[in-house]
Amino acid sequence: MRVLGVDPGLTRCGIGVVSGTVGRPLELVAVGVVRTPAGQDHAHRLLAIETGIEEWVTAYRPEAIAVERVFAQHNLQSVTGTSQAAGIAMLVAARHAIPVVLHTPSEVKAAITGSGRADKAQVGAMVARILKLAEPPKPADAADAVALAICHIWRGAATNRYAEAVAKATTGRTNRIPSRGRA
Amino acid sequence: MRVLGVDPGLTRCGIGVVSGTVGRPLELVAVGVVRTPAGQDHAHRLLAIETGIEEWVTAYRPEAIAVERVFAQHNLQSVTGTSQAAGIAMLVAARHAIPVVLHTPSEVKAAITGSGRADKAQVGAMVARILKLAEPPKPADAADAVALAICHIWRGAATNRYAEAVAKATTGRTNRIPSRGRA
């Protein structure tokens, strides 16, 4: 399956597309960042994030979208922007009838490195190794988005089937539910 | 000017449209609520909120959108949904090149009742009195949205002109900037 991972953020939204299935080598399809200028007003930054994610979804047509689950941090302002960016990723997914699953940062770290407390450098290094890249994707937000997509593929069948069933039940559109994920 | 107020929420998003200028009687144009079922998955609830707000904006073509500024509450889950709903209202506004301004709950209460600590019943009663309604709009989210729109009109010229300038500078579209607000 092809999964688009989103590491949400108002300034930098990491995006990574990974293709493959559990038990086989995974392939990095594309990786990048949607950036919005800090000087721009908040509403237009949200619009730019929507436009950017919409372009990625249209270009790569993922079968699932994995978004990092946002938690409270020290800075409420940053949580607001981050959760709004996550919400926009979910909104775009729903609009395209693509199943969305949220993964916590520790789930992603554990899936990729074996430890839920791994640091960014360890995650980046393992992402490079898993995908046979010369070096980790940069910036860290991009590497995190790729890690999310890998995590989603590896956490596998059960979670994905549930999300597909939800997407199917709530939209009534079955044409985008990939049959290969249900074998 | 015609202002659309949004009291953001995942379950109930209050919406109210008020028309008028400072120093003259205001008129309630429309009031209602965009609801999403608690049982629906999160992404599709966000999509339903976007669709609902988009319909209101298209139907009433406001010259400004006033959104309640979201603060941290006891329940992080609820803050996430509320700030995502607020983000979607801002996103829709930006898409239509309509200026957005955020007002805090205490700014709204102070503008409407004279006290930043007024309760919901007092706000509802004053909204009814200001707009010459037989009773306050219901539910409270709808009354709060109307109060936001009134607050935005009364807080007046300076703030609105700033938002219009931002909207103009960031979109390059001037056709939706109402000239009457700049006299």
Interface residues (C-beta under 8 A of the other chain):
Chain A: Q40 D41 H42 A43 H44 L46 L47 E50 V70 F71 A72 L76 V79 T80 S83 Q84 A85 A86 G87 I88 M90 L91 A93 A94 R95 V100 V166 A167 T170 T171
Chain B: Q40 D41 H42 A43 H44 L46 L47 E50 V70 F71 A72 L76 V79 T80 S83 Q84 A86 G87 I88 M90 L91 A93 A94 R95 V100 V166 A167 T170 T171
